[in-house]
Amino acid sequence: MKRFISRLKKIFLVLGTHVPIKSLDNQLKKSIKKHGKFIIITSDKNHAKEFHLEQRKIYLIVDGRAFLSCIEEDGKKIIFDIIGEGSILGNLDFLKAEVSSNECMFIEPFPRSTLKLYEITRENFLKVLYDYPDFVFHVLSDLSERIFRLEKKIEELVFSRLKVRILYVLIQLGQPTDERYLKVDVKITHEKLAESTGAARETVSRALSELQKDGFIFYDKKRNIIVDLEEKQKDRYRFLDTSYF
């Protein structure tokens, strides 16, 4: 667990923010298209497609959702975050002549989905920022909010039991069906939940069974996980405040 938290804190070395694509100025969109390389990554049911994030480049997600992860020295994968449309990823050292971080980060589209993004070199990204200074303030504002959410996530991971950490991930993945329920229509495996929580797959399987028995989750006819956000459970698990995400 200590190793997982240590690696999670290193996410701050990676610029991760969220800028709604629809809110961008049309000229800014054209500039991004001009200076960036458009990439499509497709993941099917049986094959997890990993895309390596290069140190000297910036990535703008324009469609789809994915896991942000790294590989430990012992070969174990750790999932840091779940990203989607508008996410901007890159090393915080991109303004420097040399990159001091050697973190090896990957993005992996959700199963049976397609991820679309722009890959922009350091030099071209600086041109975009120079031409559109308002975009800089937008990025910095969203970055501060994301750091706040990550601090909350670290806090919960440090002090919470595994069942709480699993629910934390499921809330990130879920989409509200009404005020009480979240539907996780992503076919996430027990292995992926283990990578997201720093636990063993077998332990995650037992924890999911306990959560189902306790009434916190259940499955619909298509075997999608449904998370119950009943008000009384918020008093017991304050992390269920979805404003963190």
C-alpha positions as CSV (number, residue, x, y, z in Angstrom):
1,M,0.0,0.0,0.0
2,K,2.8,2.4,0.8
3,R,4.4,1.8,-2.6
4,F,1.1,2.5,-4.3
5,I,0.6,5.8,-2.5
6,S,4.2,6.8,-3.2
7,R,3.7,6.2,-6.9
8,L,0.3,7.9,-6.9
9,K,1.8,11.1,-5.5
10,K,4.1,11.1,-8.6
11,I,1.0,11.9,-10.7
12,F,1.7,15.5,-9.8
13,L,4.7,15.3,-12.1
14,V,2.2,14.9,-14.9
15,L,0.1,17.7,-16.1
16,G,-3.5,16.5,-16.0
17,T,-6.4,18.9,-16.4
18,H,-9.7,19.1,-18.1
19,V,-10.8,21.6,-20.7
20,P,-14.3,21.0,-22.3
21,I,-13.7,20.7,-26.1
22,K,-16.9,22.5,-27.0
23,S,-15.9,25.5,-25.0
24,L,-12.7,26.1,-27.0
25,D,-12.6,29.0,-29.4
26,N,-12.9,27.9,-33.1
27,Q,-9.5,29.5,-34.0
28,L,-7.9,27.7,-31.1
29,K,-9.3,24.4,-32.3
30,K,-7.9,25.1,-35.7
31,S,-4.5,25.9,-34.2
32,I,-4.5,22.6,-32.2
33,K,-5.4,20.7,-35.4
34,K,-2.7,22.5,-37.3
35,H,0.1,21.9,-34.7
36,G,-1.0,18.5,-33.5
37,K,-1.0,14.9,-34.8
38,F,-4.4,13.2,-34.7
39,I,-4.3,9.7,-33.2
40,I,-7.1,7.1,-32.9
41,I,-6.6,4.2,-30.4
42,T,-9.1,1.3,-30.5
43,S,-9.4,-1.4,-27.8
44,D,-11.4,-4.5,-28.3
45,K,-12.8,-7.1,-25.9
46,N,-9.8,-9.3,-25.7
47,H,-6.9,-6.9,-26.3
48,A,-5.9,-4.0,-24.1
49,K,-4.3,-1.3,-26.2
50,E,-1.7,0.7,-24.3
51,F,-0.4,4.0,-25.7
52,H,2.9,5.3,-24.4
53,L,3.0,9.0,-23.4
54,E,6.3,10.5,-24.6
55,Q,8.1,12.9,-22.2
56,R,8.4,15.8,-24.6
57,K,4.9,15.9,-25.9
58,I,1.4,17.1,-24.8
59,Y,-1.8,15.1,-25.4
60,L,-5.3,16.5,-25.7
61,I,-8.1,13.9,-25.5
62,V,-11.0,14.9,-27.8
63,D,-13.2,11.8,-27.5
64,G,-13.5,8.6,-25.4
65,R,-12.4,7.6,-21.9
66,A,-9.2,5.7,-20.8
67,F,-7.1,4.6,-17.8
68,L,-3.9,6.5,-17.0
69,S,-1.3,4.1,-15.7
70,C,2.4,3.2,-15.3
71,I,4.3,0.0,-15.0
72,E,6.3,-0.8,-11.8
73,E,9.9,-2.1,-12.0
74,D,8.5,-5.5,-11.0
75,G,6.1,-5.4,-13.9
76,K,3.0,-4.6,-11.9
77,K,0.6,-2.1,-13.5
78,I,-0.7,0.8,-11.4
79,I,-3.7,2.8,-12.6
80,F,-3.5,6.4,-11.4
81,D,-6.6,8.0,-12.9
82,I,-9.5,7.8,-15.3
83,I,-9.4,10.4,-18.1
84,G,-11.9,11.6,-20.7
85,E,-12.7,14.3,-23.2
86,G,-10.9,17.5,-22.6
87,S,-8.1,15.9,-20.5
88,I,-4.6,17.4,-21.2
89,L,-1.7,15.2,-20.4
90,G,2.0,15.9,-20.3
91,N,5.0,16.3,-18.1
92,L,5.1,19.5,-16.0
93,D,8.7,19.9,-17.1
94,F,7.7,20.6,-20.7
95,L,8.7,24.3,-20.3
96,K,12.3,23.3,-19.4
97,A,15.0,22.5,-21.9
98,E,15.4,19.0,-20.2
99,V,12.9,16.7,-18.6
100,S,13.9,15.7,-15.1
101,S,11.2,13.1,-14.6
102,N,11.6,9.6,-16.0
103,E,8.1,8.4,-15.3
104,C,6.8,6.0,-18.0
105,M,3.1,6.7,-18.4
106,F,0.5,4.9,-20.5
107,I,-3.1,5.5,-21.5
108,E,-5.4,2.6,-22.2
109,P,-8.9,3.0,-23.7
110,F,-11.8,1.4,-22.0
111,P,-12.7,-2.1,-23.3
112,R,-14.5,-2.1,-26.7
113,S,-14.0,1.6,-27.2
114,T,-12.1,4.2,-29.2
115,L,-10.0,7.0,-27.9
116,K,-9.3,10.0,-30.1
117,L,-6.5,12.5,-29.2
118,Y,-4.0,15.1,-30.5
119,E,-0.3,14.6,-29.9
120,I,1.5,18.0,-29.8
121,T,5.3,18.5,-29.5
122,R,6.6,20.9,-26.8
123,E,7.5,23.5,-29.4
124,N,4.1,23.5,-31.1
125,F,2.3,23.5,-27.8
126,L,4.2,26.6,-26.8
127,K,3.1,28.2,-30.1
128,V,-0.5,27.5,-29.2
129,L,-0.1,29.0,-25.8
130,Y,1.6,32.1,-27.2
131,D,-1.1,32.7,-29.8
132,Y,-3.9,32.1,-27.3
133,P,-2.9,33.3,-23.8
134,D,-6.4,32.9,-22.4
135,F,-6.0,29.2,-22.9
136,V,-3.1,29.3,-20.4
137,F,-5.4,30.6,-17.6
138,H,-8.0,28.0,-18.5
139,V,-5.5,25.2,-18.2
140,L,-4.0,26.5,-14.9
141,S,-7.5,26.9,-13.4
142,D,-8.5,23.4,-14.2
143,L,-5.1,22.1,-13.1
144,S,-5.6,23.5,-9.6
145,E,-9.0,21.8,-9.4
146,R,-7.6,18.5,-10.5
147,I,-4.8,18.7,-7.9
148,F,-7.4,19.2,-5.3
149,R,-9.3,16.1,-6.4
150,L,-6.1,14.1,-6.4
151,E,-5.2,15.2,-2.9
152,K,-8.7,14.0,-1.8
153,K,-8.1,10.7,-3.5
154,I,-4.8,10.2,-1.8
155,E,-6.3,11.1,1.5
156,E,-9.1,8.5,1.0
157,L,-6.6,5.8,-0.2
158,V,-4.4,6.3,2.8
159,F,-7.1,6.2,5.5
160,S,-9.8,4.0,3.9
161,R,-10.4,0.3,3.6
162,L,-10.3,-1.6,0.4
163,K,-14.1,-1.6,0.0
164,V,-14.1,2.2,0.1
165,R,-11.3,2.4,-2.4
166,I,-13.2,0.1,-4.8
167,L,-16.4,2.2,-4.5
168,Y,-14.2,5.3,-5.2
169,V,-13.2,3.8,-8.5
170,L,-16.7,2.7,-9.4
171,I,-18.0,6.2,-8.8
172,Q,-15.4,7.6,-11.2
173,L,-16.5,5.0,-13.9
174,G,-20.3,5.3,-13.3
175,Q,-22.9,7.4,-14.9
176,P,-26.0,8.6,-12.9
177,T,-29.3,7.0,-13.8
178,D,-31.1,9.1,-11.2
179,E,-30.3,10.8,-7.9
180,R,-29.7,7.5,-6.1
181,Y,-27.9,5.2,-8.5
182,L,-24.8,5.2,-10.7
183,K,-24.5,2.7,-13.5
184,V,-21.0,1.3,-14.4
185,D,-21.6,0.3,-18.1
186,V,-17.8,-0.2,-18.6
187,K,-16.9,-3.9,-18.4
188,I,-14.2,-3.4,-15.9
189,T,-12.4,-6.6,-14.7
190,H,-11.4,-7.5,-11.2
191,E,-7.8,-7.2,-12.4
192,K,-8.4,-3.5,-13.5
193,L,-10.0,-2.7,-10.1
194,A,-6.9,-4.3,-8.4
195,E,-4.6,-2.1,-10.5
196,S,-6.6,0.9,-9.5
197,T,-6.6,0.2,-5.8
198,G,-3.2,-1.3,-5.2
199,A,-4.7,-4.6,-4.1
200,A,-4.5,-8.3,-5.2
201,R,-7.2,-9.5,-7.7
202,E,-8.4,-12.2,-5.3
203,T,-8.9,-9.6,-2.5
204,V,-10.8,-7.4,-4.8
205,S,-13.2,-10.2,-5.7
206,R,-13.9,-10.9,-2.1
207,A,-14.5,-7.2,-1.4
208,L,-16.9,-6.9,-4.3
209,S,-18.9,-9.8,-2.9
210,E,-19.0,-8.1,0.5
211,L,-20.1,-4.8,-1.1
212,Q,-22.9,-6.7,-2.9
213,K,-24.0,-8.4,0.3
214,D,-24.0,-5.1,2.2
215,G,-26.2,-3.5,-0.5
216,F,-23.7,-0.9,-1.8
217,I,-23.6,-2.5,-5.3
218,F,-25.7,-4.8,-7.3
219,Y,-25.8,-6.1,-10.9
220,D,-28.4,-5.5,-13.6
221,K,-29.5,-8.0,-16.2
222,K,-26.5,-7.2,-18.4
223,R,-24.1,-7.7,-15.5
224,N,-23.4,-3.9,-15.2
225,I,-22.5,-2.8,-11.7
226,I,-25.0,-0.4,-10.1
227,V,-23.7,1.7,-7.2
228,D,-26.3,2.7,-4.6
229,L,-25.8,6.3,-3.4
230,E,-28.4,6.2,-0.7
231,E,-28.2,9.3,1.5
232,K,-27.6,7.3,4.8
233,Q,-24.5,5.7,3.2
234,K,-23.0,9.1,2.6
235,D,-22.9,9.6,6.4
236,R,-20.9,6.4,6.7
237,Y,-18.6,6.9,3.7
238,R,-18.0,10.6,3.1
239,F,-16.0,9.8,0.0
240,L,-19.2,9.3,-1.8
241,D,-19.3,13.1,-2.4
242,T,-19.0,12.9,-6.2
243,S,-17.8,16.5,-6.5
244,Y,-14.3,15.0,-6.1
245,F,-14.5,13.7,-9.7
